[in-house]
Amino acid sequence: MSQTSSPISQRIEANLDFDKRLFFLILVILYLLVRYVTNDLILQSIPGYEKLESEGSFMIFHIFNALNYLWTPFALLWKFTATSFVIWLGAFGFGYKAPFIRLWQFVMVAEFIFIFPELIKMLVYIKPSDSVSYEEIRDYYPLSLFSLVDPENVAPKYHYPLRAINLFEVIYIVFLIFGFHTVSRRTIAESTFVILFSYVLMFLLWLLFYSLVYK
């Protein structure tokens, strides 16, 4: 049982010694910029885009996207809080103490990993060919199980779970393990058990629930 900072946790704390409020602002801006460009690419992939746009047929789509942009910072705050609470609750179940605020801050920093799949998606379809469909851009998620299968041979209820299980999620889980190790001063092994039986367990249960209730 580790009660002192390990060399790894000391390096992590040194690298994370920056203004977290500024980081959150940058994170939100990055999400908004990438999603704005990606949504524009999705629209342009729809046959007859220019004519439909001039006729105002995409008004609902634009309103929905605008609301989604406005909701982005609140969605991120909710995700950080929910994830931190699940991990904190898991730590409590194991009898470990972890400062919630520091845990929350680390979860926020770890979120940066999910900028990369959004960025890859934008770069892949920055100049889509005429053969690229709206659904192909919408459902694309790099380095996921979904990218390894033919969507036409997979039931729609499994599309989201297969996209959710990806390399970036695995890296995120590793980040969470080291984050918990840093804020709780528990060993890597103890931190791994906490993350597996808190965040990973809830993540898998959520995917199972989604698959069961999908219609």
C-alpha positions in Angstrom: 0.0 0.0 0.0 1.6 3.2 -1.2 1.1 6.3 0.9 3.8 8.5 -0.6 4.1 9.9 -4.1 5.8 7.6 -6.5 8.2 8.9 -9.1 5.5 8.4 -11.8 2.9 10.4 -9.8 5.4 13.1 -9.1 6.2 13.5 -12.8 2.4 13.5 -13.6 1.7 16.2 -11.0 4.6 18.3 -12.4 3.2 18.0 -16.0 -0.3 18.9 -14.9 0.7 22.0 -13.0 -1.2 24.5 -15.1 -4.4 26.6 -15.0 -7.3 24.0 -15.3 -9.9 26.7 -16.1 -7.9 27.8 -19.1 -7.5 24.1 -20.1 -11.3 23.6 -20.0 -11.8 26.7 -22.2 -9.3 25.4 -24.7 -10.9 21.9 -24.6 -14.4 23.3 -25.3 -13.1 25.5 -28.2 -11.3 22.5 -29.8 -14.4 20.4 -29.6 -16.6 23.2 -31.1 -14.2 23.9 -34.0 -13.7 20.2 -34.9 -17.4 19.4 -34.7 -18.4 22.5 -36.6 -16.2 21.5 -39.5 -17.3 17.9 -39.3 -21.0 18.8 -39.3 -20.4 21.0 -42.3 -18.8 18.1 -44.1 -21.7 15.9 -43.3 -24.1 18.4 -44.8 -22.1 18.8 -47.9 -22.2 15.0 -48.4 -25.9 15.0 -48.8 -27.0 14.9 -52.4 -28.4 18.2 -53.7 -26.8 20.0 -50.7 -26.6 23.5 -52.4 -30.2 23.4 -53.6 -31.6 22.2 -50.3 -29.5 24.8 -48.4 -30.8 27.6 -50.6 -34.4 26.4 -50.0 -33.9 26.4 -46.3 -34.4 22.7 -45.9 -31.6 22.4 -43.4 -33.0 24.9 -40.9 -33.9 22.2 -38.4 -30.4 20.7 -38.8 -28.7 24.1 -38.2 -30.9 24.8 -35.1 -30.1 21.3 -33.7 -26.4 21.9 -34.3 -26.5 25.3 -32.7 -28.1 23.9 -29.6 -25.5 21.1 -29.5 -22.7 23.6 -29.6 -24.3 25.6 -26.7 -24.7 22.4 -24.7 -21.1 21.2 -25.3 -19.5 22.8 -22.2 -22.3 21.6 -20.0 -22.1 18.1 -21.5 -18.4 18.0 -20.7 -18.9 19.2 -17.2 -21.6 16.6 -16.6 -19.3 13.9 -18.0 -16.4 14.9 -15.8 -18.6 15.0 -12.8 -20.3 11.7 -13.4 -17.0 9.9 -14.3 -15.3 11.3 -11.2 -18.2 10.3 -9.0 -18.2 6.7 -10.3 -14.5 6.4 -9.7 -14.7 8.1 -6.2 -17.6 5.7 -5.3 -15.5 2.7 -6.5 -12.6 3.9 -4.4 -14.9 4.3 -1.4 -16.1 0.7 -1.9 -12.5 -0.5 -1.7 -11.9 1.6 1.4 -9.6 4.1 -0.4 -9.7 7.9 -0.1 -9.3 10.1 -3.2 -9.8 13.9 -3.2 -12.8 14.4 -5.5 -11.7 17.8 -6.8 -8.3 16.5 -7.9 -9.9 13.4 -9.3 -12.3 15.7 -11.3 -9.4 17.8 -12.6 -7.5 14.7 -13.8 -10.6 13.3 -15.5 -11.0 16.6 -17.3 -7.3 16.5 -18.5 -7.7 12.9 -19.6 -10.7 13.9 -21.8 -8.2 15.5 -24.2 -7.5 12.0 -25.7 -11.0 12.1 -27.3 -10.1 15.2 -29.3 -8.0 13.0 -31.5 -10.7 10.7 -33.0 -12.8 13.8 -33.7 -9.7 15.4 -35.4 -8.9 12.2 -37.4 -12.5 12.1 -38.6 -12.4 15.7 -39.8 -9.1 15.1 -41.6 -10.2 11.9 -43.3 -13.3 13.6 -44.7 -12.0 17.1 -45.2 -12.4 16.6 -49.0 -15.0 13.8 -49.3 -15.5 12.2 -52.7 -18.9 12.1 -54.3 -19.3 8.4 -53.3 -19.1 9.2 -49.6 -22.5 9.1 -47.9 -23.9 11.1 -45.0 -24.2 7.9 -42.9 -20.5 7.0 -43.6 -19.2 10.3 -42.2 -21.7 10.3 -39.3 -20.8 6.8 -38.2 -17.1 6.9 -38.8 -14.9 6.3 -35.6 -11.3 5.5 -36.2 -9.5 2.6 -34.5 -12.8 1.2 -33.1 -14.4 -2.3 -33.4 -17.0 -0.7 -35.7 -14.2 0.2 -38.2 -13.4 -3.5 -38.5 -16.8 -4.7 -39.5 -19.2 -4.2 -42.4 -22.0 -2.0 -40.9 -24.5 -3.6 -43.3 -23.9 -7.0 -41.6 -24.3 -5.6 -38.0 -27.6 -4.8 -36.3 -28.0 -1.0 -35.8 -28.3 -1.5 -32.0 -24.6 -2.6 -31.9 -23.3 0.3 -34.0 -22.8 2.7 -31.0 -21.3 0.0 -28.7 -18.8 -1.0 -31.4 -17.8 2.6 -31.9 -17.5 3.2 -28.2 -15.0 0.3 -27.8 -11.9 1.8 -29.4 -8.2 2.4 -28.9 -8.8 5.9 -27.5 -11.1 4.5 -24.8 -8.4 2.0 -23.8 -5.8 4.8 -23.6 -8.3 6.9 -21.6 -8.7 4.0 -19.1 -4.9 3.8 -18.7 -4.8 7.6 -18.1 -7.5 7.1 -15.4 -5.5 4.4 -13.7 -2.4 6.6 -13.5 -4.6 9.6 -12.5 -6.1 7.6 -9.6 -2.6 6.4 -8.6 -1.5 10.0 -8.5 -4.3 11.6 -6.5 -4.9 8.7 -4.1 -1.2 7.6 -3.7 -2.3 3.9 -4.1 -0.2 1.4 -6.0 -0.7 0.9 -9.8 -2.3 -2.5 -9.0 -4.8 -1.1 -6.5 -5.6 1.8 -8.9 -6.2 -0.6 -11.7 -8.7 -2.6 -9.7 -10.5 0.6 -8.7 -10.8 1.8 -12.3 -11.8 -1.7 -13.6 -14.6 -2.1 -11.0 -15.8 1.5 -11.2 -15.5 3.2 -14.5 -14.9 0.2 -16.8 -17.7 -1.7 -15.2 -20.2 1.1 -15.5 -19.0 1.8 -19.1 -19.7 -1.9 -20.1 -23.1 -1.9 -18.3 -24.1 1.3 -20.1 -23.2 -0.3 -23.5 -25.2 -3.4 -22.5 -28.2 -1.3 -21.4 -28.1 0.6 -24.7 -28.1 -2.6 -26.7 -31.0 -4.0 -24.8 -33.3 -0.9 -25.0 -32.4 0.1 -28.6 -35.3 0.2 -30.9 
